[in-house]
Amino acid sequence: MNRAQRKLILPTAIAAIIAALVLLAPFLPLADVRLMDIPGRFSAPSSEHWLGQDEFGRDVLSRLIWGGRASLFIAIGSALAAAVIGTTLGLLGGFFRGFVEVITVRFSEVILCLPPLLLALLVVTILGAGTWPLILALTLLYTPNYARVVYAATLQVRSLDFVTAQTAMGAHPVQILARTVLPNILPPLLVQMSLVVASAMVIESGLSFLGLGVVPPTPSWGLMIRAARGAMEQQWLLLVWPSLALAGTILTFNLLCDRLQSALDPRGVTGGGALWLRRGRNAPAPTPVAKVAAEADALLRVEDMSIRLHAETGMIELVRGVSFTVMPGETRAIVGESGSGKTLTGLALTGLLPDVLSISGGRALFNTRDGTQVDLSKLDEDAFRTLRGREVSMVFQDAAAALNPVLRIGEQLGEAIRAHNDIDDAALNKRVVALLRQVGLPDPESRVRSYPHELSGGQRQRAMIAVAVANEPRLLIADEPTTALDPTIQAQILTLFQTLKDETEGMGLIFVTHDLAVVAEIADQVTVMYAGEVVEEGPVDQVFARPRHPYTAALIASVPEGGADRLVAIPGTVPTPHNMPPGCRFAPRCDHAIAACSAAMPDIERPAPDRRTRCIRWEEVT
């Protein structure tokens, strides 16, 4: 038992005692809450009546326990009902955004404009006093609070890499919400639950105090406080008992939820983990992609693909006219500085572009296993889901962010397999262990039960690669998968990629990187990008031996592995998308630029049949 779990003992024990008392009230040897003993009015605590008697001679302890039954039922019932409704609205609005956000979150926020007590009074006045009208009023009152908290948490989580990775596996949105987003927003939900229970108990007591809550003769703490207020001069203890019960219960729930938040975080444990999670069921059968006649033998052919940003000031083109081809069994590297559009190109090919970005032109023709050809630039989310993981998969740069922190490695790998296969548990477990062994993860039988934070950086990257290749995709896109690793682990990961590609017949690999040494080691073809454009393309050995664009030559000269006598820094920075220079986008940083370079956008030149360059002076400067 770790420290967080030990801290749960005290509040759990107190909460259990409170729950046991109110639940077992009908079976406890308590006095009848309606039995009056007029001669014993305002009697002090005694052996017969442990907490004394009230203004009608009724037993205070009995009424306190039965009153807690009513108060807690209303508070917890309304809090749970509001949690279910509000969480659903917040998840849907935060994940899908757009019109769904308007009809879920924005409409519910109208209720927040109304004063809480007045809104509850309005509902109770219309429906009448009583337990169920009060639960309805409080549910209506607190649903927007949950919706806002969950909405904000979902917006934050949905942009993280591990959610994008789940989408890349082909998981259904409902599965992503239930298995990935919801477990990661539980901490703020628990905090909100404690606040709502406390607030609901206070409002219930207030309304009962005003005579608009629980209807007598049913006892509640609010009714007991109301009655004791008028009898303080005769017996002040009558006000103390329900007040202590109310305050103590609220503090206990707050403390319990706070400690529970820490105990349920799998990053704080190594054994038990997130106990509320269970293995998911089989994903629904994928929707078939429409077939068209195959036109070429290329695995992927990207033609003049452009990506634009939907900004308040208008459309901004981030990637323009990108073209390249990936043949079966070929590794194509895409290189360039940060901001060149490498990662956006990879995300566009998997349908994972952020909501504010879209493909504005061109096409990306991909040949599937069954020989059909699909245009990846025209697919909707349902069609993409049938391809992700099975036909096209992606390895993300930061495995620590791409892996779900609240699921074990084996569970995440199992989800990727179940997304495209109908497989029983025994076969799934064998497949998971075999995959982890294939990617070189030590002791795979025990690692299947490890959380991402229990693995080293290199081990997490191997686990991420195992998730990506779980369904033997035809095209694997690796987005700078070795950036954060030390040179020894980096070399092992590169060897692993080459091994996986050799073992998977016909698999193409797009390797996005800024490291030219990695390109020289792993790639067959290289595409050099700058400021959202392809500036050079060709076989790796030819491009490195004789670059045909000044930018490529500058990149080679700026790295130690380039073989140059001295390192040369490229002056300036990559231009921002809304401030692109006229003509050649590299001209402001190029030592060979002339007036003609800025006069017009250069066209693609072909120095050789298998070479391309976007430079009008390629014959002179390289």
Secondary structure, DSSP 8 states (H G I E B T S, - for coil): --HHHHTTHHHHHHHHHHHHHHHSGGGS----TT---GGGTT----SSSTT-B-TTS-BHHHHHHHHHHHHHHHHHHHHHHHHHHHHHHHHHHHHH-HHHHIIIIIHHGGGGGS-HHHHHHHHHHHH-SSHHHHHHHHHHHHHHHHHHHHHHHHHHHHTSHHHHHHHHTT--HHHHIIIIIHHHTHHHHHHHHHHHHHHHHHHHHHHHHTTSSS-TTS--HHHHHHHHHTTTTT-THHHHHHHHHHHHHHHHHHHHHHHHHHHT-GGG-SSS--TT--------------------S-SEEEEEEEEEEEETTEEEEEEEEEEEEE-TT-EEEEE-STTSSHHHHHHHHTT---TTEEEEEEEEEEE-TTS-EEEGGG--HHHHHHHBTTTEEEE-S-HHHHS-TTS-HHHHHHHHHHTT----HHHHHHHHHHHHHHTT-SSHHHHTT--GGGS-HHHHHHHHHHHHTTT--SEEEEESTTTTS-HHHHHHHHHHHHHHHHHSTT-EEEEEES-HHHHHHH-SEEEEEETTEEEEEEEHHHHHHS-SSHHHHHHHHTSGGG--SS-----S----GGG--SS-TTGGG-TT--HHHHHS----EEEETTEEE--TTHHHH-
